[in-house]
Amino acid sequence: MRKRLMAVLMSFGLLAGCDGEPAYTGVSFVAFNYTQFDMDTVRLTDKRGESAFTMQVSAGAGEGSVSCCYSLKGTEFTAKWRATDSEILRQHLDEGNTAQYYFTREKTVTFPPEQIPPGDGPLYLELHIYPDEHVEMALSRKLLGDTRLPIVETARWLWREHKDALGDFRNGVELTRVIARVTKTSWGKYRIEDAGDMRAYMKMYFTVASNFDQDPTVKAELERKDRKPGDFARVIESLSPESIAAMKQSGTAPGAKNG
C-alpha cells in the first residue's frame, strides 16, 4: 500500500521531505524570459545545490524551452542566468572574443508550497523572469499558454498588421527584442499585461508617437487605479482620427529600434 501511495505522489511530481519541505521530483523545467536580452543559460538551484537547467531562452520568450527531469527541494531557490544583447553581439562577432558582451544575473526567489495542478500530464516548474529582473516561480501542467507578458505574440501581430509603419526593422525577431525593451515601461510603469492592451500600447508607441502616454486622455487611463484588462485597448480604439493625428504631429517620433 505504501509503495502504491509513493507511486501516486511521484506521478504528481511532489513529495514532502522528511523535514516537511516540498520536494519536486522528476519535474520538467521551463524559463520565461520577459527581458530584452537573449539568455544562453538559465539555472535554478535549491539550497542543497541541486539544479534545474535550460538553454537558449530568447528575449521576450521562453515558452516551449523545456528540459527534463529534475528533483528540487525546499522553498528557497537561486535563479542564475547568462545573457547578452544580441544586437550588440552581432556587431562584434568578427572580433573573436565575445565573452565580454555577456553578463550574469543571480536572484533569490521564495516559492512557498502550493497545490499541485490537477491532471495526469507532466508537471512543469516554471521560472518567470520579468523586465525588472525579479523572478517568480509557478507549477503547471501546460506546456503552452502560461506566458504572462505576450511579447512575442504582440510582435508577430504588429509585424503582420503594421509592418509598413515600423521603419527599418530587419525582421520580426529584431522587433521582438525592442518590444521587450519597451515592456520595461509598459509593464514596469503601467502594468500592461492583457494581450489586447499590449497590442494597443505597442501600436501607439511604434506607429504614432513614442511619448503617446503623455496625452491627457491616455495618461489618465494608464494611471487609473481601477483599470481592468482590456480597458486601455478600448480607450485607444475610441480615439478619433483627429486625436491620433494630433498626437503624431506634436509627439516625439514613433519608437525605433535604436530609440
N, C-alpha and C positions, 0 to 999 in steps of 0.2 A: 504493500500500500504506500509506504514511504517513497519507494522508487517511482511509483506512478505519479505521486504528487510532485516530486522533484522534476520529473519529465514534463509535467504540465507547466510548472513555473519556468522551466528552461525555455519552453516553447514561447512563453510570453516575453522572454528576454530579461527578466528581472528576478533576482533572488535577494532576500535580505541577508546581509552578512551576519556573522556571529555577534558583532557589536551593534547590530541594529541598523547599520548604514545600508543604503540601497546599493545593490551590485548589478551592473548591467552586463549580461553575459551573452556573447555571440551576436552583438548588435552591429548593424551597418552604420557608417559614419558619413554624413553629408554636410558640407560647409556652404553657406550662402554669403556671398561677398557683395555688399551694397556700397563698397567704396569705389573710387575712380581708378584703383590700382589693380594690376593683374598679379595674382598670388601664385607662386610656383610650388609652395608647400604650405600646408596648414596642419597643425598638430594640436591635439587636445590631450592633456596629461592629468592623471589623478594624483593624489598625494603619495601613492605608493610608487609612482614613477611609471605606471602602465599608461600606454598611449594609444590613441586612435589617430590615423594619418591619412591625408589625401593630397593630391597634387593637381596643378594646373586649374585653378579656380579663377575664371575670367572676371574682369571688372563688371560690376553690376549683376553678376550671375551666380552660378553655382548649382542650380537645380539639376540633378542628374549626375553630378560628380560624386559618385558613391564608392566607398571602399568597405570591405568586409574581411574578417569578422573580428570584433574586438570585445574585450571584457574590461570594464572600468568599474570603479567603486567609489562611493562617498558622495559628498555634496560640494566639495571644494575642488576646483579644477583650474588649470592654467592653459590658456589658449595662446599659441605662438604661431606667427606666420611670417613668411619671407615674400616680399612683393617688390614691384617696380612700376614706374610709369612707362608703359610700353612705347609711347610716342617719343619720349626722350631716349629710351634704349635703342629704338630703331635708328635714331640719328647717329649712334655711336657704335653700331655693330662691327664696323670695319676696324675698330681700334684694338680688338682682341681681348683686352681686359675689361669685361663688362660688369664685373662683380661690384664695382664702385657705384653702380646705378641701382643696386638693390638695397633694401632696408628691411629690418626685422622689427616686429612689434610683439610684445608679450603682455597679456592682460589676464587678470584673475577673474573668475566667474563663479558665482554660487548658484547651485542648482538643487533646490530643496526636493525631497521625494514627491513625486506626483503620480497620479493614477495612470496605469498603462492603457493606451488606446485600445478599444475592443477590436477583435478580428484575429484572423489566423495568419496574416501575411508577415513578412519580415518586419522587425522593429528597427526604426531609424532613429539614431541620435543626431539631432540637428544642432549645428552651431551657426548662429546668425551674427554676422559682423557688420555693424551699422556704419553709416557715413562718418560719424564722430568717433569711430573705432571702439565703441563699447560693444560688448558681446553678450548674447543671450543664448540659452540652450532650450531645447524642447524635445519631446518624444513624438513620433508619428509613425503611422503605418502607410503613409502615402509617399511614393517616390516623386510624384509631380503634384504641383498645386499648393505648396506651402511657402512660396515666395511671398515675403511680407511687403517688399517695395518693388513694384512691377517695372523695373528699369528697362530690362531687355524688351518686354512687350511694348512699352512706350516707344522705345527707339525703333522697333520694327514698324509700328503704326505711323510714326512721324516720317520715317523714310519712305514708306509706301504712299502716304497721303499728301505729303508736303515736300517732297524731295526738291522740287524746283525752287523752293523758297529758302533752302538751307545753306546756300553759299557753296564753299569749296571743300566740303567734307568728301573724303575719298570713298567712303563706304559706310554701311550701317554699323560696322564694328567700331569705327572711329567715333561715330555719333553716339554709340552706347557709352563709351568712356567719358565723353563730355557730358552727357545727360547724368551719368553717375556723379560727376563733379558738381553739377548744378543741384543735384539732390541734397548736397550738404546744406543748401539753403531751403529748398522746397520742403524737405523733411525736418532738417535741423531747426529752422526758424518757424515754419508754419505747420509742421506735422502732416504734410500731404502724403497719404498712403493709398487712398482709393484710386483704382485704375483710371476711372473717368476724370477725377480731379487731377491726376498726374498728367494725363494727356492734355487737358486744358491748360495747365500750368506751362508745360514744355512747348506747346503750340504758341502760346503768347510770348514766351521767352525767346524762342528761336525764329519766329516769323513776324513779330510785331515790334517789341522793344524789350531789351534786357532789364529795364527798370519798370516794366509794366505794373509791378506790385506796388508802386508808389501812387498810382491813380487812386483818388479818394474812394471810389466805389469798390475797386478791387481790394484796396488796403483794408477797408472796413470789414469786408467779408473774410479775408485771410486772418484777421485778428479777432474775429468774433468767437467768443469763448464757447458758445453752444453750437458751433458749426458741426454738422453731421456729414458723413461720407456722401459725396455726390452734390452737396450744396454748392461748393465752389464751381464745379463744372456748369451747373445750371445758371449761376450768375454770369459766367463768361459767355454762355450761349445766348443770354438775354441782352448782351451789349449790342448797341446799334452799330451799323457800319460806320456811321459818323464818329462814334466814340472810338472805335478801333483805329480809324484813320487819324484822329487827333492824337492818340497815344503814339502812333507810329511816327508822326511828324515831329512831335515835341520831345519824344523819349530818346534814350540812348539807343545805339544801333542794336538790332537783334543779336542774340547770342551767337558767337562764332567759336570755332574750335580752339582758338588761342585767346579768347576773351576772358 
